[in-house]
Every structure is written in structure tokens, then in C-alpha cells.
């Protein structure tokens, strides 16, 4: 497979940079599944420059999704904007500014031209994610074209709405006993669906859905721990930042939180790609190679 060949070449390039003794140890580890997965994941993270890409995606998320949420709040009006403020744990000072702006401007905060500009500029996040997923799956650098515009727009709007939808549905699930269990189940299912849909759309179906499932499940599982931790840390950090540094402090706090989320997205996507393309039995099962071989035998 093309992905396997490119992955082996990338891993070999990383191994060549290591001292000879380290190379021997790593080669031994590559013959075992845990070591093979760990080393290939580490090599892929280095290859895609995961730290730099995480910061890029976090910044693009901040400048793309937040304006869409404000646009949505403008459409809904000040009375219904509380759910959007809750979705991002907006501090009280920022809520007051948002409510005052919406009350004064009413539905005219964004005109048609302004809304189109916001949506068009927000697609920069989709393009950054496309480049990241293409690098992870060792695909050619995607070319920008108007044909892909609807995919970019669908992804960025879906990501913006997911912040509100996941929170709202989790609150409804909390009312069903046992509340903690159903909250986690709902969040797990929604996060998995989003992280399967996003790369599949951005890569125009170049990677099959079943190959995207492992990374999506890993991201959803990681978010089960990240989301409660952020629920404890983020509101306090935002309040302190708003009190000490004003709006700029709030912006930097959001960027720090988004960096963690973006890092989780990329690392789990890398690990999912490694698991899906692994030559072992698990990788073959994920790819469906066994079913394809059995189907070929039956046809023959």
C-alpha cells in the first residue's frame, strides 16, 4: 500500500538520525506490536511537527469558530445567547459585553455581507485541518479549489455547533439516571461522530470511514478526561485572566485551552492512523483486509 511504503520511509528516515546502538534497540522493538505502534506514532508526530501544527490549529479555531458562535448569538438574539456563552465558559465580564452589544444592535450586528465574510474567513480552519490530516495519512498536499468550499464551510460550522450541541445534550443526559454514565456515553458518541466526519469530509473520502474510527474513538476517550478537567480549570482561569488582564487575558486563556484540544486531535489522529495501517491482525481487521480476502476466495 502507498501509505505503508511512505510510512516505512518516514520511519527509516527518523531511525537514520539515531545512534547505532539506539537503532538496534528500536529495530527490536519494531518487531513487537506495542513497540511498533509507539515508535511509529512518535515518528509520525515528529514528521508532522505536531507541536507547531497544534498551535496553528488552535489559533485558527479561535479566529474561525468563535466569530461563528457570535454570529449565531446575533441571529438568536440576546435572550438565547446564554447557551453559546455557556458552551465556551465565557466569564461574566465578557457575557455582559456580548449581551449589551446584542441588545443595542439587535439582529443587525451582522449584515448579509458581514456574515458571508465571517463564514469565508472561518474556512481557514478547515484548510489548516485538511493539511494536517493529509500529512498524517501521507496523502499529497491538497489543492485549494472552489469545489471544496462547501466541505470547508460544512466542517467549520459543524465544529462550531458541536460546542453547543455536545454541552446541551450532555445536560439533558444528566437528567437520566445514572446521570454520569449517560453524560459520558452521549459525549463519547458525539465526539466520535465529529472526528470521523471532519477528516472524511476534508479529505474528500480519500481515507475510508472505518480507518478513521480508531482515531476518532481515541479522541473521544481522551476528551472524557479532558472535558471534566477543563470544566474545573477553564472558568476559573478565564475569570482570573479577565480580572487581571482584561480581554487579552481571556484570549490567551482560550488559546491555551484550544492548544490542548488541538494537540489531542492530532496525536489521537496519528495513533489512529498507525493502528489502522499496522500490518498486524488488528490493523488488518480495521482495514477489512480479512473480509476482502475471504470475499475474493468465495468469488474464485
N, C-alpha and C positions, 0 to 999 in steps of 0.2 A: 504494500500500500504506500501511496505517496506520503501520507502522514508519518508512517513508521520510518521510512527512509530518511525523511527530513529530521525527525526526532532523534534518530540514531546519530546523524551527522552533527546535530547540535550538541548532543551529549558527548560525542567523541571530541568535539572542539573544546568543551569545558574540561574534559579529562586531560587533554594535552597540556593544559596550563598548570596542572598539579605536579608536585614532585613525584619521582618514580615510585617511591615506597607507598605514597598515598594512592597512586594509580592502581597498584596491585591490590590494596585493600578494597578500593572501590569496585574494582572488577569482580572480586569475590562476592561482594555484596549484591552486585547486579544479577548474579545467578539465583538469588533468592527473592521471593516476591516482596516482602516488606522493604528490604534494602533497595530493590529495583524501583519501587514506587517512590520511596523517599528521595533517592538520588535524582531520578528523572524529574520529579516535581521541583526540587531545588534548582536543577539545571534550567528548567523552563522559566522559573521565577527570575533567575539571573538573565536569561535570554530576553525576556520581555521587559526587563527593567521595572519590576513590579512596584518599587517604591516611587519612582518618578511618575509612572502611569497612574498610580493611586492618587497622587496629588493633583494631576491633571484632571482626572475624572471627578474628584471631589470639587475642584474649582468650577468645572463645567456644570456639575449638578447644582451648585449654589447659584450660579448665574443663569441657569436654564429652568430648573424646576420651581424655585421659589417665585420668580415672576409669574409663572403659570398659576401657582396657587393664589397669588394676589389677584391675578386676572379672574380666577374662579370666584374669589371672595367678592370682587367688584360686581360680578354678574349676579351672585346670590344676594348681595346687599349686606349691610352691617349686622342685621338681625341673625343671619345664618352663617356668618363668617367665624363664629366661635369654634366650630368643628375643625376648620382649617388651621386656626391658631393652636388648637389642642394637638393636632397631628404633628406639629413641629415643636411642641412645648414652648411656644412663644412666651417670653416674660411679660409681666403686667405692663411695663412701660411701653413695650412695642405693641402690645394689644391696644392700648389706649390711642397710640398714634394711628394705627391701622383703622380703628373704629371711627376716629374723628375724620380721617381722610375719606372714608367711605360714606359717612353721614353727610359731609359737606358736598362731596362730588356726586353722590347718588350713583346712578348707573352709568354716568358719563366719565368715570375715572379713565376708562379705556375706550377710545373710539374704535371703529372698524379697522382703520389703518393702524392704530396703535396695537390692537390685538393681533393683527397679522404680523407686525414687526416682532412682537414678543414671541409668537409661535415660530417664526422663521429663525430668529436668533437662538431659540431654545434647541433647535436641531443640532447645534454644535455638540451637545452632549451625546446625541446618537452617533454622530460621526466619530467622536473620540472612543465610544464603546465599540463601534464597528472595527476600528483599527486595533483595539486591544484584543477583541475576540478573534480577529483574523490572525494576529500574531500568536495567540495561544494555540489555535488549531492549525498553524503552519499553512495558512492559505495566502494566496497572492494579495498584495496590498490593494484594498478595494478602491475602485474609481468612483468619484462622486458624479452623480447624474440626476437629472430631474425625475427619472423613473423611480429612483429610490426615495424621493422626498416624502411619499406617503408613509413609507416604513419608518423614516426618521421621526416624523410627526406622531405616528401611532405609538412608537416606543416612548418618546418623551412625555406624551400625555398620559400613557399608561403608568409610567413611573410616578408622575405627579399624583394621579388619582389613587395609586396604591397606598400612598402615605395616609390618605384619609380613609380609604376602604378597609385596610387592614386594622386600623385602630377602631373604626366603628363596628366592624363585625366581631372583633375581639371583645368589645364591651358588651355586645349582645350575647355572645357565647358565655360571658362571665355569669350571666343570669341563669344558665343551665347547669345544674349540679352534675358532677363535680366541676365547679367553675374553672379552676386552674387547669384541669385536663383539657376541656373543650377549647379554652382560650389558646392553648398551645397547639392543639390539633388544627384549628382554623388558621392560625398564623403559619404553621408548617405547610399546609396545603396551598395557601395563597402565595407565600414566598417561593415555593417550588414552582408553581404555575408561572409566576412572573419571570423567574430566572430560566425557565425553559423557553418561554415565549420571546423574551428580549433577544438573545443571541440567534434564535432561529429566524426571526424577522430580519434582523440586521444583516445576517449572512446570507439572506435570500434562500434559505433552505439548503445551503451547501453542506451543512452538518445535520445528520438525521436527528429526529427528536429523541430517540432512545439513547443516543450518545450524549445528549445534553442533560439527561435526567440525573446521572450521578453527581455532577457539579451542582445542579440545582438543589438536590436533596442535601448535599453537604452545606451549601449556603443557608438553607432553611434551618438546618440543625444548629449551625453556628449562631444564627440570629435568635434562636431560643435562649441563648445565654447572653448575647449582646443586647437584645432589646430590654430585658429587665434591668441590666446594668446601666444602660443609657437612661432608662426611666428614672433611676435614682440619681445619676450624676448630672445629666443634661439640664434639668430645670434649675438646680442649684447653681450650676456653673453659669448658666445664662443670666440668672438674677444677679450674681456677683459681678459678672462682666458688665452688665447693663448699669449697675450702680457705680462701678469704679471707672469704666472707660466709655460708657455710652454705647452708641450704635456700632462703633468699630469693634468694641469688645465682644458684642453679640455676634458680629460677623465672623470674627476669628474663632469663637467657640463653636459655631456651626460648622466652620471649615474643619476644625479638629475632629468633630463627630463624623462628618461626612468622609474624612480621610480614613477613619477606621472602617466604615461601611464599605468604601471603595476597595480597601485592601482586602477585606473579607470576600468581596465579589471576585476579585482577580485571583486570589490564592485558591479559593474553592473551585473556580473555573479551571485553573491549571491542574489541580488534583483530579478533578472530574475528567479532564482530557487524558491525563496519564492513565487513570483507571480504565477508561473506555478503549484506549489504544494499546493497552498492555497485552503481550502475546499469551499470557496465562489463561486459565479456564474462565476466570471472572471477566476478563476483557472480551473473550470470545462470546460469552453469554450476553454481555451488554451490547455488543455489536450485532448479535444474532447470527454469528458465523455458523454455529452448530445447526441452527434451524435451516440455514441456507444450504449447508452440506447435505442434510437429510432430505431436503426438497429435491436437490439435484439427483441424489441416489434414487428416489422414488420415480422421478421423471425418466431416468436412464433405465 
